[in-house]
Amino acid sequence: MKSILIKDTTCEEREQIIKASLDCGGGCENCSSCWLGGGSPWDIYQDYIDGKREIKDINAEYMGRFRQDRKIT
């Protein structure tokens, strides 16, 4: 598997990585996570696409925001 780190990818490759990662097969029209507080996945991962922050850092911040110090396993 090819690295998904910013240093190993182009902007176009990062956009494709996010697009492929978000493809759950159901299509966005029947998904409620964005408008129930999850936020737009494109907005959430834009820093990764732009080469500013790694996916793991964005995911950690996102999970921290919604966990609110609860121990969720």
PQR file with spaces between the fields and no chain letter, atoms N, CA, C, O and H, PARSE charges and radii, in Angstrom:
ATOM       1  N    MET     1       0.837   -1.179    0.000 -0.4000 1.5000
ATOM       2  CA   MET     1       0.000    0.000    0.000 -0.0000 2.0000
ATOM       3  C    MET     1       0.885    1.247    0.000  0.5500 1.7000
ATOM       4  O    MET     1       1.860    1.328    0.747 -0.5500 1.4000
ATOM       5  N    LYS     2       0.543    2.189   -0.822 -0.4000 1.5000
ATOM       6  CA   LYS     2       1.295    3.425   -0.921 -0.0000 2.0000
ATOM       7  C    LYS     2       1.002    4.312    0.291  0.5500 1.7000
ATOM       8  O    LYS     2      -0.113    4.318    0.812 -0.5500 1.4000
ATOM       9  H    LYS     2      -0.249    2.123   -1.429  0.4000 1.0000
ATOM      10  N    SER     3       1.991    5.039    0.720 -0.4000 1.5000
ATOM      11  CA   SER     3       1.847    5.967    1.834 -0.0000 2.0000
ATOM      12  C    SER     3       0.816    7.042    1.513  0.5500 1.7000
ATOM      13  O    SER     3       0.731    7.509    0.377 -0.5500 1.4000
ATOM      14  H    SER     3       2.897    5.034    0.297  0.4000 1.0000
ATOM      15  N    ILE     4       0.036    7.433    2.514 -0.4000 1.5000
ATOM      16  CA   ILE     4      -0.925    8.525    2.335 -0.0000 2.0000
ATOM      17  C    ILE     4      -0.453    9.805    3.030  0.5500 1.7000
ATOM      18  O    ILE     4      -1.205   10.775    3.134 -0.5500 1.4000
ATOM      19  H    ILE     4       0.105    7.055    3.437  0.4000 1.0000
ATOM      20  N    LEU     5       0.789    9.801    3.501 -0.4000 1.5000
ATOM      21  CA   LEU     5       1.331   10.993    4.142 -0.0000 2.0000
ATOM      22  C    LEU     5       1.438   12.135    3.136  0.5500 1.7000
ATOM      23  O    LEU     5       1.642   11.913    1.943 -0.5500 1.4000
ATOM      24  H    LEU     5       1.400    9.014    3.416  0.4000 1.0000
ATOM      25  N    ILE     6       1.300   13.332    3.629 -0.4000 1.5000
ATOM      26  CA   ILE     6       1.367   14.518    2.778 -0.0000 2.0000
ATOM      27  C    ILE     6       2.661   14.547    1.975  0.5500 1.7000
ATOM      28  O    ILE     6       2.644   14.859    0.785 -0.5500 1.4000
ATOM      29  H    ILE     6       1.134   13.512    4.598  0.4000 1.0000
ATOM      30  N    LYS     7       3.782   14.226    2.614 -0.4000 1.5000
ATOM      31  CA   LYS     7       5.080   14.298    1.930 -0.0000 2.0000
ATOM      32  C    LYS     7       5.187   13.300    0.775  0.5500 1.7000
ATOM      33  O    LYS     7       6.038   13.457   -0.100 -0.5500 1.4000
ATOM      34  H    LYS     7       3.796   13.973    3.581  0.4000 1.0000
ATOM      35  N    ASP     8       4.335   12.281    0.769 -0.4000 1.5000
ATOM      36  CA   ASP     8       4.398   11.235   -0.255 -0.0000 2.0000
ATOM      37  C    ASP     8       3.297   11.326   -1.302  0.5500 1.7000
ATOM      38  O    ASP     8       3.190   10.451   -2.161 -0.5500 1.4000
ATOM      39  H    ASP     8       3.644   12.154    1.481  0.4000 1.0000
ATOM      40  N    THR     9       2.474   12.376   -1.243 -0.4000 1.5000
ATOM      41  CA   THR     9       1.324   12.484   -2.146 -0.0000 2.0000
ATOM      42  C    THR     9       1.215   13.879   -2.740  0.5500 1.7000
ATOM      43  O    THR     9       1.738   14.853   -2.198 -0.5500 1.4000
ATOM      44  H    THR     9       2.561   13.086   -0.545  0.4000 1.0000
ATOM      45  N    THR    10       0.526   13.948   -3.859 -0.4000 1.5000
ATOM      46  CA   THR    10       0.206   15.241   -4.463 -0.0000 2.0000
ATOM      47  C    THR    10      -1.181   15.661   -3.981  0.5500 1.7000
ATOM      48  O    THR    10      -1.918   14.855   -3.413 -0.5500 1.4000
ATOM      49  H    THR    10       0.101   13.157   -4.299  0.4000 1.0000
ATOM      50  N    CYS    11      -1.521   16.894   -4.205 -0.4000 1.5000
ATOM      51  CA   CYS    11      -2.852   17.398   -3.848 -0.0000 2.0000
ATOM      52  C    CYS    11      -3.936   16.561   -4.522  0.5500 1.7000
ATOM      53  O    CYS    11      -4.936   16.221   -3.891 -0.5500 1.4000
ATOM      54  H    CYS    11      -0.923   17.548   -4.666  0.4000 1.0000
ATOM      55  N    GLU    12      -3.747   16.232   -5.780 -0.4000 1.5000
ATOM      56  CA   GLU    12      -4.730   15.446   -6.518 -0.0000 2.0000
ATOM      57  C    GLU    12      -4.873   14.044   -5.923  0.5500 1.7000
ATOM      58  O    GLU    12      -5.980   13.516   -5.816 -0.5500 1.4000
ATOM      59  H    GLU    12      -2.934   16.508   -6.293  0.4000 1.0000
ATOM      60  N    GLU    13      -3.747   13.452   -5.538 -0.4000 1.5000
ATOM      61  CA   GLU    13      -3.797   12.124   -4.920 -0.0000 2.0000
ATOM      62  C    GLU    13      -4.516   12.181   -3.575  0.5500 1.7000
ATOM      63  O    GLU    13      -5.297   11.284   -3.254 -0.5500 1.4000
ATOM      64  H    GLU    13      -2.848   13.881   -5.625  0.4000 1.0000
ATOM      65  N    ARG    14      -4.260   13.230   -2.782 -0.4000 1.5000
ATOM      66  CA   ARG    14      -4.934   13.367   -1.487 -0.0000 2.0000
ATOM      67  C    ARG    14      -6.442   13.532   -1.665  0.5500 1.7000
ATOM      68  O    ARG    14      -7.220   12.989   -0.880 -0.5500 1.4000
ATOM      69  H    ARG    14      -3.626   13.958   -3.043  0.4000 1.0000
ATOM      70  N    GLU    15      -6.855   14.265   -2.674 -0.4000 1.5000
ATOM      71  CA   GLU    15      -8.288   14.420   -2.944 -0.0000 2.0000
ATOM      72  C    GLU    15      -8.908   13.064   -3.295  0.5500 1.7000
ATOM      73  O    GLU    15     -10.007   12.749   -2.839 -0.5500 1.4000
ATOM      74  H    GLU    15      -6.223   14.705   -3.312  0.4000 1.0000
ATOM      75  N    GLN    16      -8.219   12.276   -4.092 -0.4000 1.5000
ATOM      76  CA   GLN    16      -8.699   10.938   -4.450 -0.0000 2.0000
ATOM      77  C    GLN    16      -8.747   10.015   -3.226  0.5500 1.7000
ATOM      78  O    GLN    16      -9.667    9.207   -3.095 -0.5500 1.4000
ATOM      79  H    GLN    16      -7.326   12.532   -4.462  0.4000 1.0000
ATOM      80  N    ILE    17      -7.764   10.134   -2.336 -0.4000 1.5000
ATOM      81  CA   ILE    17      -7.745    9.327   -1.113 -0.0000 2.0000
ATOM      82  C    ILE    17      -8.978    9.630   -0.273  0.5500 1.7000
ATOM      83  O    ILE    17      -9.637    8.714    0.219 -0.5500 1.4000
ATOM      84  H    ILE    17      -7.017   10.791   -2.443  0.4000 1.0000
ATOM      85  N    ILE    18      -9.289   10.902   -0.109 -0.4000 1.5000
ATOM      86  CA   ILE    18     -10.471   11.285    0.674 -0.0000 2.0000
ATOM      87  C    ILE    18     -11.738   10.817   -0.027  0.5500 1.7000
ATOM      88  O    ILE    18     -12.635   10.270    0.613 -0.5500 1.4000
ATOM      89  H    ILE    18      -8.753   11.645   -0.509  0.4000 1.0000
ATOM      90  N    LYS    19     -11.817   11.025   -1.317 -0.4000 1.5000
ATOM      91  CA   LYS    19     -12.998   10.605   -2.071 -0.0000 2.0000
ATOM      92  C    LYS    19     -13.218    9.102   -1.940  0.5500 1.7000
ATOM      93  O    LYS    19     -14.344    8.660   -1.711 -0.5500 1.4000
ATOM      94  H    LYS    19     -11.088   11.469   -1.837  0.4000 1.0000
ATOM      95  N    ALA    20     -12.161    8.315   -2.083 -0.4000 1.5000
ATOM      96  CA   ALA    20     -12.276    6.856   -1.972 -0.0000 2.0000
ATOM      97  C    ALA    20     -12.624    6.433   -0.549  0.5500 1.7000
ATOM      98  O    ALA    20     -13.382    5.485   -0.349 -0.5500 1.4000
ATOM      99  H    ALA    20     -11.247    8.674   -2.269  0.4000 1.0000
ATOM     100  N    SER    21     -12.073    7.133    0.437 -0.4000 1.5000
ATOM     101  CA   SER    21     -12.328    6.799    1.844 -0.0000 2.0000
ATOM     102  C    SER    21     -13.764    7.074    2.245  0.5500 1.7000
ATOM     103  O    SER    21     -14.310    6.385    3.107 -0.5500 1.4000
ATOM     104  H    SER    21     -11.457    7.904    0.275  0.4000 1.0000
ATOM     105  N    LEU    22     -14.377    8.066    1.633 -0.4000 1.5000
ATOM     106  CA   LEU    22     -15.732    8.459    2.005 -0.0000 2.0000
ATOM     107  C    LEU    22     -16.801    7.720    1.221  0.5500 1.7000
ATOM     108  O    LEU    22     -17.993    7.909    1.464 -0.5500 1.4000
ATOM     109  H    LEU    22     -13.934    8.625    0.933  0.4000 1.0000
ATOM     110  N    ASP    23     -16.388    6.889    0.293 -0.4000 1.5000
ATOM     111  CA   ASP    23     -17.355    6.161   -0.525 -0.0000 2.0000
ATOM     112  C    ASP    23     -17.865    4.936    0.226  0.5500 1.7000
ATOM     113  O    ASP    23     -17.267    3.862    0.178 -0.5500 1.4000
ATOM     114  H    ASP    23     -15.420    6.736    0.096  0.4000 1.0000
ATOM     115  N    CYS    24     -18.980    5.124    0.919 -0.4000 1.5000
ATOM     116  CA   CYS    24     -19.549    4.021    1.693 -0.0000 2.0000
ATOM     117  C    CYS    24     -20.461    3.157    0.825  0.5500 1.7000
ATOM     118  O    CYS    24     -20.916    2.096    1.253 -0.5500 1.4000
ATOM     119  H    CYS    24     -19.466    5.997    0.959  0.4000 1.0000
ATOM     120  N    GLY    25     -20.723    3.617   -0.392 -0.4000 1.5000
ATOM     121  CA   GLY    25     -21.561    2.853   -1.295 -0.0000 2.0000
ATOM     122  C    GLY    25     -23.022    3.256   -1.256  0.5500 1.7000
ATOM     123  O    GLY    25     -23.788    2.892   -2.149 -0.5500 1.4000
ATOM     124  H    GLY    25     -20.353    4.478   -0.740  0.4000 1.0000
ATOM     125  N    GLY    26     -23.418    3.999   -0.240 -0.4000 1.5000
ATOM     126  CA   GLY    26     -24.813    4.394   -0.099 -0.0000 2.0000
ATOM     127  C    GLY    26     -25.146    5.719   -0.740  0.5500 1.7000
ATOM     128  O    GLY    26     -26.317    6.018   -0.975 -0.5500 1.4000
ATOM     129  H    GLY    26     -22.796    4.294    0.485  0.4000 1.0000
ATOM     130  N    GLY    27     -24.150    6.505   -1.024 -0.4000 1.5000
ATOM     131  CA   GLY    27     -24.389    7.816   -1.603 -0.0000 2.0000
ATOM     132  C    GLY    27     -24.731    8.839   -0.527  0.5500 1.7000
ATOM     133  O    GLY    27     -25.333    8.505    0.493 -0.5500 1.4000
ATOM     134  H    GLY    27     -23.199    6.262   -0.833  0.4000 1.0000
ATOM     135  N    CYS    28     -24.353   10.052   -0.758 -0.4000 1.5000
ATOM     136  CA   CYS    28     -24.537   11.109    0.240 -0.0000 2.0000
ATOM     137  C    CYS    28     -25.998   11.497    0.445  0.5500 1.7000
ATOM     138  O    CYS    28     -26.358   11.976    1.521 -0.5500 1.4000
ATOM     139  H    CYS    28     -23.864   10.324   -1.587  0.4000 1.0000
ATOM     140  N    GLU    29     -26.832   11.304   -0.548 -0.4000 1.5000
ATOM     141  CA   GLU    29     -28.212   11.780   -0.436 -0.0000 2.0000
ATOM     142  C    GLU    29     -29.001   11.113    0.688  0.5500 1.7000
ATOM     143  O    GLU    29     -29.973   11.694    1.173 -0.5500 1.4000
ATOM     144  H    GLU    29     -26.539   10.915   -1.422  0.4000 1.0000
ATOM     145  N    ASN    30     -28.618    9.926    1.111 -0.4000 1.5000
ATOM     146  CA   ASN    30     -29.331    9.247    2.192 -0.0000 2.0000
ATOM     147  C    ASN    30     -28.547    9.221    3.500  0.5500 1.7000
ATOM     148  O    ASN    30     -28.930    8.524    4.441 -0.5500 1.4000
ATOM     149  H    ASN    30     -27.830    9.454    0.718  0.4000 1.0000
ATOM     150  N    CYS    31     -27.477    9.960    3.562 -0.4000 1.5000
ATOM     151  CA   CYS    31     -26.619    9.982    4.742 -0.0000 2.0000
ATOM     152  C    CYS    31     -26.991   11.182    5.606  0.5500 1.7000
ATOM     153  O    CYS    31     -27.246   12.267    5.084 -0.5500 1.4000
ATOM     154  H    CYS    31     -27.166   10.525    2.798  0.4000 1.0000
ATOM     155  N    SER    32     -27.022   10.997    6.907 -0.4000 1.5000
ATOM     156  CA   SER    32     -27.402   12.101    7.780 -0.0000 2.0000
ATOM     157  C    SER    32     -26.253   12.619    8.632  0.5500 1.7000
ATOM     158  O    SER    32     -26.458   13.551    9.410 -0.5500 1.4000
ATOM     159  H    SER    32     -26.815   10.115    7.332  0.4000 1.0000
ATOM     160  N    SER    33     -25.069   12.065    8.522 -0.4000 1.5000
ATOM     161  CA   SER    33     -24.003   12.467    9.441 -0.0000 2.0000
ATOM     162  C    SER    33     -23.578   13.922    9.245  0.5500 1.7000
ATOM     163  O    SER    33     -23.265   14.594   10.228 -0.5500 1.4000
ATOM     164  H    SER    33     -24.902   11.308    7.890  0.4000 1.0000
ATOM     165  N    CYS    34     -23.556   14.413    8.051 -0.4000 1.5000
ATOM     166  CA   CYS    34     -23.107   15.784    7.823 -0.0000 2.0000
ATOM     167  C    CYS    34     -24.041   16.796    8.473  0.5500 1.7000
ATOM     168  O    CYS    34     -23.580   17.689    9.183 -0.5500 1.4000
ATOM     169  H    CYS    34     -23.810   13.866    7.253  0.4000 1.0000
ATOM     170  N    TRP    35     -25.328   16.674    8.246 -0.4000 1.5000
ATOM     171  CA   TRP    35     -26.245   17.677    8.772 -0.0000 2.0000
ATOM     172  C    TRP    35     -26.716   17.389   10.192  0.5500 1.7000
ATOM     173  O    TRP    35     -27.491   18.169   10.746 -0.5500 1.4000
ATOM     174  H    TRP    35     -25.702   15.948    7.669  0.4000 1.0000
ATOM     175  N    LEU    36     -26.275   16.302   10.788 -0.4000 1.5000
ATOM     176  CA   LEU    36     -26.573   16.048   12.204 -0.0000 2.0000
ATOM     177  C    LEU    36     -25.391   16.424   13.099  0.5500 1.7000
ATOM     178  O    LEU    36     -25.315   15.978   14.244 -0.5500 1.4000
ATOM     179  H    LEU    36     -25.646   15.669   10.338  0.4000 1.0000
ATOM     180  N    GLY    37     -24.492   17.223   12.594 -0.4000 1.5000
ATOM     181  CA   GLY    37     -23.402   17.726   13.416 -0.0000 2.0000
ATOM     182  C    GLY    37     -22.026   17.225   13.045  0.5500 1.7000
ATOM     183  O    GLY    37     -21.026   17.737   13.548 -0.5500 1.4000
ATOM     184  H    GLY    37     -24.554   17.585   11.664  0.4000 1.0000
ATOM     185  N    GLY    38     -21.955   16.246   12.183 -0.4000 1.5000
ATOM     186  CA   GLY    38     -20.646   15.732   11.792 -0.0000 2.0000
ATOM     187  C    GLY    38     -19.864   16.708   10.943  0.5500 1.7000
ATOM     188  O    GLY    38     -18.634   16.732   10.988 -0.5500 1.4000
ATOM     189  H    GLY    38     -22.768   15.831   11.774  0.4000 1.0000
ATOM     190  N    GLY    39     -20.562   17.503   10.180 -0.4000 1.5000
ATOM     191  CA   GLY    39     -19.908   18.466    9.301 -0.0000 2.0000
ATOM     192  C    GLY    39     -19.609   17.869    7.942  0.5500 1.7000
ATOM     193  O    GLY    39     -19.604   16.651    7.760 -0.5500 1.4000
ATOM     194  H    GLY    39     -21.562   17.484   10.144  0.4000 1.0000
ATOM     195  N    SER    40     -19.366   18.740    7.014 -0.4000 1.5000
ATOM     196  CA   SER    40     -19.047   18.303    5.657 -0.0000 2.0000
ATOM     197  C    SER    40     -17.701   17.596    5.646  0.5500 1.7000
ATOM     198  O    SER    40     -16.713   18.162    6.111 -0.5500 1.4000
ATOM     199  H    SER    40     -19.370   19.729    7.162  0.4000 1.0000
ATOM     200  N    PRO    41     -17.636   16.373    5.126 -0.5600 1.5000
ATOM     201  CA   PRO    41     -16.352   15.685    5.065  0.2800 2.0000
ATOM     202  C    PRO    41     -15.324   16.448    4.239  0.5500 1.7000
ATOM     203  O    PRO    41     -14.129   16.384    4.525 -0.5500 1.4000
ATOM     204  N    TRP    42     -15.775   17.162    3.227 -0.4000 1.5000
ATOM     205  CA   TRP    42     -14.829   17.926    2.402 -0.0000 2.0000
ATOM     206  C    TRP    42     -14.242   19.067    3.213  0.5500 1.7000
ATOM     207  O    TRP    42     -13.057   19.374    3.080 -0.5500 1.4000
ATOM     208  H    TRP    42     -16.746   17.213    2.994  0.4000 1.0000
ATOM     209  N    ASP    43     -15.059   19.705    4.058 -0.4000 1.5000
ATOM     210  CA   ASP    43     -14.532   20.768    4.915 -0.0000 2.0000
ATOM     211  C    ASP    43     -13.596   20.195    5.973  0.5500 1.7000
ATOM     212  O    ASP    43     -12.543   20.769    6.251 -0.5500 1.4000
ATOM     213  H    ASP    43     -16.021   19.456    4.167  0.4000 1.0000
ATOM     214  N    ILE    44     -13.979   19.069    6.559 -0.4000 1.5000
ATOM     215  CA   ILE    44     -13.180   18.451    7.612 -0.0000 2.0000
ATOM     216  C    ILE    44     -11.790   18.084    7.112  0.5500 1.7000
ATOM     217  O    ILE    44     -10.805   18.302    7.817 -0.5500 1.4000
ATOM     218  H    ILE    44     -14.834   18.604    6.333  0.4000 1.0000
ATOM     219  N    TYR    45     -11.695   17.532    5.910 -0.4000 1.5000
ATOM     220  CA   TYR    45     -10.416   17.042    5.387 -0.0000 2.0000
ATOM     221  C    TYR    45      -9.726   18.006    4.419  0.5500 1.7000
ATOM     222  O    TYR    45      -8.739   17.631    3.786 -0.5500 1.4000
ATOM     223  H    TYR    45     -12.496   17.356    5.337  0.4000 1.0000
ATOM     224  N    GLN    46     -10.215   19.219    4.293 -0.4000 1.5000
ATOM     225  CA   GLN    46      -9.608   20.177    3.361 -0.0000 2.0000
ATOM     226  C    GLN    46      -8.157   20.479    3.717  0.5500 1.7000
ATOM     227  O    GLN    46      -7.328   20.643    2.822 -0.5500 1.4000
ATOM     228  H    GLN    46     -11.017   19.524    4.807  0.4000 1.0000
ATOM     229  N    ASP    47      -7.837   20.554    5.001 -0.4000 1.5000
ATOM     230  CA   ASP    47      -6.440   20.796    5.389 -0.0000 2.0000
ATOM     231  C    ASP    47      -5.520   19.673    4.909  0.5500 1.7000
ATOM     232  O    ASP    47      -4.380   19.929    4.524 -0.5500 1.4000
ATOM     233  H    ASP    47      -8.510   20.420    5.728  0.4000 1.0000
ATOM     234  N    TYR    48      -6.003   18.448    4.929 -0.4000 1.5000
ATOM     235  CA   TYR    48      -5.200   17.328    4.404 -0.0000 2.0000
ATOM     236  C    TYR    48      -5.027   17.475    2.901  0.5500 1.7000
ATOM     237  O    TYR    48      -3.914   17.361    2.386 -0.5500 1.4000
ATOM     238  H    TYR    48      -6.929   18.240    5.242  0.4000 1.0000
ATOM     239  N    ILE    49      -6.104   17.721    2.209 -0.4000 1.5000
ATOM     240  CA   ILE    49      -6.039   17.876    0.758 -0.0000 2.0000
ATOM     241  C    ILE    49      -5.070   18.998    0.383  0.5500 1.7000
ATOM     242  O    ILE    49      -4.308   18.878   -0.577 -0.5500 1.4000
ATOM     243  H    ILE    49      -7.007   17.813    2.627  0.4000 1.0000
ATOM     244  N    ASP    50      -5.109   20.091    1.152 -0.4000 1.5000
ATOM     245  CA   ASP    50      -4.224   21.232    0.888 -0.0000 2.0000
ATOM     246  C    ASP    50      -2.794   21.020    1.367  0.5500 1.7000
ATOM     247  O    ASP    50      -1.929   21.861    1.121 -0.5500 1.4000
ATOM     248  H    ASP    50      -5.727   20.188    1.931  0.4000 1.0000
ATOM     249  N    GLY    51      -2.532   19.902    2.049 -0.4000 1.5000
ATOM     250  CA   GLY    51      -1.186   19.597    2.506 -0.0000 2.0000
ATOM     251  C    GLY    51      -0.788   20.288    3.794  0.5500 1.7000
ATOM     252  O    GLY    51       0.400   20.477    4.055 -0.5500 1.4000
ATOM     253  H    GLY    51      -3.234   19.218    2.249  0.4000 1.0000
ATOM     254  N    LYS    52      -1.770   20.669    4.607 -0.4000 1.5000
ATOM     255  CA   LYS    52      -1.485   21.394    5.851 -0.0000 2.0000
ATOM     256  C    LYS    52      -1.445   20.493    7.078  0.5500 1.7000
ATOM     257  O    LYS    52      -0.648   20.729    7.986 -0.5500 1.4000
ATOM     258  H    LYS    52      -2.735   20.515    4.396  0.4000 1.0000
ATOM     259  N    ARG    53      -2.289   19.463    7.123 -0.4000 1.5000
ATOM     260  CA   ARG    53      -2.376   18.584    8.289 -0.0000 2.0000
ATOM     261  C    ARG    53      -2.618   17.163    7.838  0.5500 1.7000
ATOM     262  O    ARG    53      -3.326   16.924    6.860 -0.5500 1.4000
ATOM     263  H    ARG    53      -2.937   19.271    6.386  0.4000 1.0000
ATOM     264  N    GLU    54      -2.023   16.209    8.558 -0.4000 1.5000
ATOM     265  CA   GLU    54      -2.188   14.796    8.232 -0.0000 2.0000
ATOM     266  C    GLU    54      -3.575   14.298    8.645  0.5500 1.7000
ATOM     267  O    GLU    54      -4.199   14.858    9.547 -0.5500 1.4000
ATOM     268  H    GLU    54      -1.447   16.403    9.352  0.4000 1.0000
ATOM     269  N    ILE    55      -4.047   13.252    7.984 -0.4000 1.5000
ATOM     270  CA   ILE    55      -5.345   12.655    8.284 -0.0000 2.0000
ATOM     271  C    ILE    55      -5.434   12.249    9.754  0.5500 1.7000
ATOM     272  O    ILE    55      -6.449   12.501   10.403 -0.5500 1.4000
ATOM     273  H    ILE    55      -3.540   12.797    7.252  0.4000 1.0000
ATOM     274  N    LYS    56      -4.399   11.632   10.277 -0.4000 1.5000
ATOM     275  CA   LYS    56      -4.445   11.149   11.666 -0.0000 2.0000
ATOM     276  C    LYS    56      -4.662   12.298   12.642  0.5500 1.7000
ATOM     277  O    LYS    56      -5.345   12.122   13.651 -0.5500 1.4000
ATOM     278  H    LYS    56      -3.575   11.426    9.750  0.4000 1.0000
ATOM     279  N    ASP    57      -4.099   13.464   12.368 -0.4000 1.5000
ATOM     280  CA   ASP    57      -4.267   14.614   13.244 -0.0000 2.0000
ATOM     281  C    ASP    57      -5.684   15.180   13.149  0.5500 1.7000
ATOM     282  O    ASP    57      -6.271   15.577   14.156 -0.5500 1.4000
ATOM     283  H    ASP    57      -3.543   13.607   11.549  0.4000 1.0000
ATOM     284  N    ILE    58      -6.219   15.212   11.950 -0.4000 1.5000
ATOM     285  CA   ILE    58      -7.597   15.680   11.757 -0.0000 2.0000
ATOM     286  C    ILE    58      -8.569   14.732   12.444  0.5500 1.7000
ATOM     287  O    ILE    58      -9.494   15.175   13.126 -0.5500 1.4000
ATOM     288  H    ILE    58      -5.742   14.889   11.132  0.4000 1.0000
ATOM     289  N    ASN    59      -8.365   13.433   12.270 -0.4000 1.5000
ATOM     290  CA   ASN    59      -9.237   12.446   12.909 -0.0000 2.0000
ATOM     291  C    ASN    59      -9.183   12.539   14.427  0.5500 1.7000
ATOM     292  O    ASN    59     -10.216   12.448   15.091 -0.5500 1.4000
ATOM     293  H    ASN    59      -7.613   13.073   11.716  0.4000 1.0000
ATOM     294  N    ALA    60      -7.989   12.721   14.980 -0.4000 1.5000
ATOM     295  CA   ALA    60      -7.839   12.820   16.435 -0.0000 2.0000
ATOM     296  C    ALA    60      -8.579   14.044   16.970  0.5500 1.7000
ATOM     297  O    ALA    60      -9.252   13.962   17.998 -0.5500 1.4000
ATOM     298  H    ALA    60      -7.151   12.795   14.440  0.4000 1.0000
ATOM     299  N    GLU    61      -8.459   15.170   16.284 -0.4000 1.5000
ATOM     300  CA   GLU    61      -9.163   16.381   16.717 -0.0000 2.0000
ATOM     301  C    GLU    61     -10.676   16.192   16.628  0.5500 1.7000
ATOM     302  O    GLU    61     -11.413   16.570   17.540 -0.5500 1.4000
ATOM     303  H    GLU    61      -7.913   15.237   15.450  0.4000 1.0000
ATOM     304  N    TYR    62     -11.127   15.609   15.533 -0.4000 1.5000
ATOM     305  CA   TYR    62     -12.556   15.372   15.321 -0.0000 2.0000
ATOM     306  C    TYR    62     -13.127   14.472   16.414  0.5500 1.7000
ATOM     307  O    TYR    62     -14.171   14.771   16.993 -0.5500 1.4000
ATOM     308  H    TYR    62     -10.529   15.302   14.792  0.4000 1.0000
ATOM     309  N    MET    63     -12.441   13.378   16.689 -0.4000 1.5000
ATOM     310  CA   MET    63     -12.916   12.458   17.725 -0.0000 2.0000
ATOM     311  C    MET    63     -12.887   13.112   19.100  0.5500 1.7000
ATOM     312  O    MET    63     -13.792   12.889   19.904 -0.5500 1.4000
ATOM     313  H    MET    63     -11.593   13.135   16.219  0.4000 1.0000
ATOM     314  N    GLY    64     -11.880   13.904   19.381 -0.4000 1.5000
ATOM     315  CA   GLY    64     -11.791   14.598   20.662 -0.0000 2.0000
ATOM     316  C    GLY    64     -12.933   15.568   20.864  0.5500 1.7000
ATOM     317  O    GLY    64     -13.439   15.717   21.977 -0.5500 1.4000
ATOM     318  H    GLY    64     -11.144   14.085   18.728  0.4000 1.0000
ATOM     319  N    ARG    65     -13.338   16.220   19.806 -0.4000 1.5000
ATOM     320  CA   ARG    65     -14.434   17.179   19.878 -0.0000 2.0000
ATOM     321  C    ARG    65     -15.755   16.494   20.218  0.5500 1.7000
ATOM     322  O    ARG    65     -16.554   17.029   20.987 -0.5500 1.4000
ATOM     323  H    ARG    65     -12.927   16.099   18.902  0.4000 1.0000
ATOM     324  N    PHE    66     -15.986   15.317   19.648 -0.4000 1.5000
ATOM     325  CA   PHE    66     -17.268   14.649   19.843 -0.0000 2.0000
ATOM     326  C    PHE    66     -17.294   13.711   21.041  0.5500 1.7000
ATOM     327  O    PHE    66     -18.366   13.366   21.537 -0.5500 1.4000
ATOM     328  H    PHE    66     -15.338   14.882   19.024  0.4000 1.0000
ATOM     329  N    ARG    67     -16.146   13.304   21.498 -0.4000 1.5000
ATOM     330  CA   ARG    67     -16.088   12.452   22.686 -0.0000 2.0000
ATOM     331  C    ARG    67     -16.357   13.248   23.955  0.5500 1.7000
ATOM     332  O    ARG    67     -16.996   12.747   24.880 -0.5500 1.4000
ATOM     333  H    ARG    67     -15.275   13.584   21.096  0.4000 1.0000
ATOM     334  N    GLN    68     -15.877   14.473   24.004 -0.4000 1.5000
ATOM     335  CA   GLN    68     -16.024   15.351   25.167 -0.0000 2.0000
ATOM     336  C    GLN    68     -15.571   14.641   26.441  0.5500 1.7000
ATOM     337  O    GLN    68     -16.283   14.631   27.445 -0.5500 1.4000
ATOM     338  H    GLN    68     -15.358   14.880   23.253  0.4000 1.0000
ATOM     339  N    ASP    69     -14.391   14.053   26.387 -0.4000 1.5000
ATOM     340  CA   ASP    69     -13.763   13.375   27.515 -0.0000 2.0000
ATOM     341  C    ASP    69     -14.512   12.132   28.011  0.5500 1.7000
ATOM     342  O    ASP    69     -14.201   11.616   29.085 -0.5500 1.4000
ATOM     343  H    ASP    69     -13.813   14.061   25.571  0.4000 1.0000
ATOM     344  N    ARG    70     -15.489   11.647   27.244 -0.4000 1.5000
ATOM     345  CA   ARG    70     -16.150   10.384   27.601 -0.0000 2.0000
ATOM     346  C    ARG    70     -15.286    9.243   27.130  0.5500 1.7000
ATOM     347  O    ARG    70     -14.603    9.358   26.112 -0.5500 1.4000
ATOM     348  H    ARG    70     -15.741   12.066   26.371  0.4000 1.0000
ATOM     349  N    LYS    71     -15.306    8.144   27.852 -0.4000 1.5000
ATOM     350  CA   LYS    71     -14.531    6.974   27.450 -0.0000 2.0000
ATOM     351  C    LYS    71     -15.391    6.138   26.506  0.5500 1.7000
ATOM     352  O    LYS    71     -16.189    5.305   26.935 -0.5500 1.4000
ATOM     353  H    LYS    71     -15.861    8.050   28.678  0.4000 1.0000
ATOM     354  N    ILE    72     -15.210    6.378   25.240 -0.4000 1.5000
ATOM     355  CA   ILE    72     -15.965    5.659   24.201 -0.0000 2.0000
ATOM     356  C    ILE    72     -15.032    4.650   23.570  0.5500 1.7000
ATOM     357  O    ILE    72     -13.952    5.003   23.096 -0.5500 1.4000
ATOM     358  H    ILE    72     -14.562    7.055   24.892  0.4000 1.0000
ATOM     359  N    THR    73     -15.444    3.406   23.562 -0.4000 1.5000
ATOM     360  CA   THR    73     -14.596    2.365   22.974 -0.0000 2.0000
ATOM     361  C    THR    73     -15.160    1.878   21.671  0.5500 1.7000
ATOM     362  O    THR    73     -14.576    1.000   21.036 -0.5500 1.4000
ATOM     363  H    THR    73     -16.321    3.120   23.947  0.4000 1.0000
